[in-house]
Amino acid sequence: MPSLVDLQFLSGSGVVVGLIVSAACVVLIADWRLALFALALEYVLLGLLLATIIHPSVALVRIIAGALAAAILYLTMRSRAEDQRKAFWAARRASPGDRSAIPRTQVFIVGLPFRFFAVALVAVTIIGFASSMTLLSLRPYLLFSSLWLMAIGLLVAMLSRDTLRLGLGILVFTSGFSVLDTAIETSLFLYGLLNIADLLIALAIAHLATLPSEKEDTRRRGDLP
């Protein structure tokens, strides 16, 4: 019969696999719906991971904070998608044969092959780092999860051209930092601050995403008489 430690290891390993896939989807998938779903799934898995080191009711707070942050970004992304759809059809009606006039949003500064290579490089680096050292006697799956989420969050932030995708990267980074901080210092005060910080980050990113870009501002000024 497996011991409690073995059951915790097996459950933690399954959650780590889910975190690997969900975090990788944020940087590999350009579609905002799938990326936001991956972030929401990551928060659920993060709560399950934290439940192995803190009380489940306390870990549930992390899931609720993540759900609220994802809801804030979803409303902003949906509103922007509707505005882009209207701009698309307006450009099509104004210039039917000119495709250069149709607005397009670039999410990343590089293509999918480079992003896939970057994710693979990060995975190999973290696997080697987590397997070769121990940090304050942390369990290997906790150390790997925290480093993986923080590294992927930084990668998303560096490769993002879109403000909202940058926000997803920041939230992924704070998720990894929360694992490391909770495993090292089980302080409810710091834990609460991290949850509040996620909500504030989501609100700030949502506000920045609603601001008109320099190109749109120039076009609007050009339309004035």
Backbone torsions as a table, in degrees:
resi	resn	phi	psi	omega
1	MET	NA	129.0	-177.6
2	PRO	-67.7	145.3	179.4
3	SER	-80.6	173.2	179.2
4	LEU	-64.1	-35.5	179.1
5	VAL	-65.7	-40.0	178.9
6	ASP	-65.4	-40.5	178.9
7	LEU	-65.5	-39.1	177.9
8	GLN	-65.3	-37.4	179.9
9	PHE	-67.1	-43.2	-179.0
10	LEU	-65.9	-43.4	178.9
11	SER	-66.7	-39.4	177.8
12	GLY	-65.5	-37.1	178.8
13	SER	-65.8	-40.3	177.5
14	GLY	-63.8	-39.4	177.9
15	VAL	-66.5	-37.8	-179.8
16	VAL	-62.5	-40.7	177.8
17	VAL	-61.3	-42.5	177.0
18	GLY	-63.8	-38.3	177.6
19	LEU	-66.4	-37.0	178.3
20	ILE	-61.5	-47.2	-176.7
21	VAL	-69.0	-46.7	-176.3
22	SER	-65.3	-41.7	179.4
23	ALA	-67.9	-37.6	178.6
24	ALA	-65.2	-33.8	179.6
25	CYS	-64.3	-30.8	-179.5
26	VAL	-63.8	-34.9	-178.1
27	VAL	-94.6	-21.3	-177.0
28	LEU	-93.3	-32.2	-175.0
29	ILE	-97.1	127.9	-178.9
30	ALA	-85.4	-25.3	-178.4
31	ASP	-64.7	129.3	-173.3
32	TRP	-71.3	-29.8	-179.7
33	ARG	-66.6	-47.8	-179.7
34	LEU	-66.4	-39.2	179.1
35	ALA	-65.1	-40.2	179.1
36	LEU	-70.1	-36.1	175.0
37	PHE	-63.9	-39.4	177.6
38	ALA	-63.2	-38.3	177.9
39	LEU	-65.9	-42.9	178.3
40	ALA	-62.9	-42.1	177.1
41	LEU	-63.0	-36.7	179.0
42	GLU	-62.4	-39.3	179.0
43	TYR	-65.8	-37.2	177.0
44	VAL	-64.0	-46.6	178.4
45	LEU	-65.6	-34.5	177.7
46	LEU	-63.6	-40.0	176.7
47	GLY	-63.6	-39.1	176.9
48	LEU	-66.0	-36.6	178.5
49	LEU	-67.9	-42.6	179.6
50	LEU	-67.9	-25.7	179.2
51	ALA	-66.9	-14.5	177.1
52	THR	-81.9	-11.8	-178.7
53	ILE	-124.4	-17.0	176.3
54	ILE	-131.3	175.9	-178.9
55	HIS	-66.0	138.7	-178.3
56	PRO	-56.7	-34.5	179.0
57	SER	-66.5	-33.1	175.9
58	VAL	-72.7	-38.9	177.4
59	ALA	-65.2	-28.6	179.3
60	LEU	-63.9	-29.2	178.1
61	VAL	-60.2	-37.0	179.4
62	ARG	-64.7	-39.4	178.6
63	ILE	-66.2	-42.0	-179.9
64	ILE	-65.2	-43.5	178.2
65	ALA	-62.7	-40.8	177.7
66	GLY	-65.5	-37.9	178.4
67	ALA	-64.6	-40.6	178.0
68	LEU	-65.8	-41.9	178.4
69	ALA	-64.0	-42.1	178.3
70	ALA	-65.4	-36.2	178.4
71	ALA	-65.6	-40.1	177.9
72	ILE	-61.8	-45.4	-179.8
73	LEU	-69.3	-33.1	179.2
74	TYR	-64.3	-44.7	179.5
75	LEU	-62.3	-40.1	179.0
76	THR	-67.9	-43.8	-179.7
77	MET	-65.6	-39.2	179.5
78	ARG	-67.0	-40.7	177.5
79	SER	-63.1	-42.0	179.4
80	ARG	-68.4	-36.4	178.6
81	ALA	-63.8	-38.1	177.0
82	GLU	-66.2	-40.3	177.6
83	ASP	-64.8	-39.8	178.5
84	GLN	-66.8	-36.1	178.0
85	ARG	-65.4	-41.2	177.2
86	LYS	-64.8	-41.8	178.8
87	ALA	-65.3	-34.8	178.8
88	PHE	-62.8	-50.0	-178.0
89	TRP	-70.9	-30.8	175.9
90	ALA	-65.8	-40.0	177.6
91	ALA	-68.0	-35.6	178.4
92	ARG	-66.0	-40.5	179.5
93	ARG	-71.5	-35.9	-178.3
94	ALA	-73.3	-40.4	-178.8
95	SER	-134.8	83.3	-176.2
96	PRO	-60.6	-35.3	-176.4
97	GLY	-97.9	-5.5	-177.5
98	ASP	-102.7	100.8	-179.6
99	ARG	-77.1	-18.8	179.1
100	SER	-68.6	-19.9	179.6
101	ALA	-81.4	-12.0	-179.1
102	ILE	-77.0	123.8	-177.9
103	PRO	-69.0	139.1	177.4
104	ARG	-133.1	142.4	-179.2
105	THR	-109.5	120.9	176.4
106	GLN	-93.6	120.9	-176.9
107	VAL	-81.7	-41.8	-177.5
108	PHE	-120.1	157.6	179.6
109	ILE	-85.7	-11.7	179.7
110	VAL	-130.3	166.5	-178.1
111	GLY	-82.8	177.3	-177.9
112	LEU	-63.0	-41.3	179.9
113	PRO	-58.8	-42.0	179.4
114	PHE	-67.9	-39.2	179.0
115	ARG	-65.1	-39.5	177.8
116	PHE	-64.1	-42.0	177.5
117	PHE	-64.0	-39.4	179.7
118	ALA	-65.6	-40.9	178.6
119	VAL	-64.8	-42.3	178.3
120	ALA	-63.4	-39.5	179.0
121	LEU	-65.8	-41.7	177.6
122	VAL	-63.3	-41.3	-179.5
123	ALA	-62.3	-46.1	-179.9
124	VAL	-63.4	-41.1	-179.6
125	THR	-63.8	-44.8	-177.2
126	ILE	-71.0	-37.5	177.2
127	ILE	-60.3	-44.7	178.0
128	GLY	-66.0	-38.7	-178.7
129	PHE	-70.6	-44.7	-176.5
130	ALA	-71.2	-29.2	-178.1
131	SER	-84.1	-15.4	-175.8
132	SER	-101.5	-5.7	-178.3
133	MET	-147.5	160.1	174.9
134	THR	-122.5	134.7	-178.6
135	LEU	-112.4	107.2	177.7
136	LEU	54.0	38.6	176.7
137	SER	59.5	31.8	177.1
138	LEU	-73.9	148.8	175.0
139	ARG	-66.3	145.1	-174.9
140	PRO	-57.8	-39.8	-177.5
141	TYR	-70.9	-28.4	175.5
142	LEU	-71.8	-42.7	178.8
143	LEU	-64.2	-44.4	179.9
144	PHE	-64.4	-42.7	-178.3
145	SER	-62.0	-45.2	-179.0
146	SER	-64.9	-45.4	179.8
147	LEU	-66.4	-38.5	-179.7
148	TRP	-64.0	-47.1	-178.8
149	LEU	-66.3	-40.8	179.2
150	MET	-66.3	-40.7	-179.8
151	ALA	-67.4	-42.9	178.6
152	ILE	-66.3	-37.3	176.8
153	GLY	-61.9	-43.1	176.1
154	LEU	-64.5	-38.5	179.9
155	LEU	-64.3	-43.6	177.7
156	VAL	-62.2	-42.7	-179.7
157	ALA	-63.7	-37.4	-178.9
158	MET	-74.3	-32.8	-174.7
159	LEU	-95.8	-3.8	-174.3
160	SER	-83.8	136.9	169.7
161	ARG	-101.2	-21.9	-176.4
162	ASP	-93.5	139.5	-178.3
163	THR	-65.1	-41.7	-178.8
164	LEU	-67.7	-37.5	176.9
165	ARG	-68.8	-32.6	172.5
166	LEU	-60.4	-40.4	177.3
167	GLY	-63.0	-38.5	176.2
168	LEU	-61.7	-40.3	178.5
169	GLY	-63.6	-40.3	178.6
170	ILE	-64.5	-40.7	179.6
171	LEU	-67.6	-35.8	175.6
172	VAL	-64.3	-40.6	178.7
173	PHE	-63.3	-46.4	-180.0
174	THR	-65.0	-28.9	176.2
175	SER	-64.1	-45.4	177.2
176	GLY	-64.6	-38.4	179.0
177	PHE	-66.6	-34.0	179.2
178	SER	-66.1	-35.2	176.7
179	VAL	-63.8	-46.5	-179.1
180	LEU	-64.9	-43.4	-178.0
181	ASP	-68.4	-41.2	-179.1
182	THR	-68.5	-36.8	179.9
183	ALA	-70.6	-32.6	-178.7
184	ILE	-87.0	-48.0	-175.0
185	GLU	-126.7	100.8	-178.3
186	THR	-81.3	65.2	179.5
187	SER	-101.5	123.1	179.4
188	LEU	-67.7	-28.3	179.6
189	PHE	-66.2	-49.7	178.4
190	LEU	-65.9	-36.1	178.0
191	TYR	-62.1	-42.7	177.4
192	GLY	-66.6	-37.8	178.0
193	LEU	-62.9	-38.2	178.9
194	LEU	-65.0	-38.7	178.5
195	ASN	-67.8	-40.7	177.1
196	ILE	-66.4	-37.1	180.0
197	ALA	-62.5	-37.8	178.4
198	ASP	-62.0	-41.0	178.9
199	LEU	-67.1	-41.2	178.8
200	LEU	-66.0	-38.1	177.7
201	ILE	-64.4	-42.6	179.1
202	ALA	-63.4	-40.9	178.1
203	LEU	-65.8	-41.4	179.9
204	ALA	-65.5	-43.5	179.6
205	ILE	-65.7	-40.2	178.2
206	ALA	-62.3	-39.4	177.9
207	HIS	-67.0	-44.7	-179.8
208	LEU	-64.1	-33.4	-179.4
209	ALA	-70.5	-24.5	179.4
210	THR	-82.6	-13.4	178.7
211	LEU	-72.0	139.9	179.5
212	PRO	-68.7	143.0	177.8
213	SER	-73.7	170.1	-179.9
214	GLU	-64.2	-36.2	179.7
215	LYS	-67.7	-43.0	179.4
216	GLU	-67.0	-37.1	179.9
217	ASP	-66.5	-38.5	177.8
218	THR	-66.3	-40.4	-179.6
219	ARG	-66.1	-38.4	179.3
220	ARG	-67.2	-38.1	177.2
221	ARG	-67.0	-33.0	178.4
222	GLY	-70.3	-24.3	178.9
223	ASP	-79.1	-15.2	-179.2
224	LEU	-74.0	144.5	178.6
225	PRO	-69.3	NA	NA
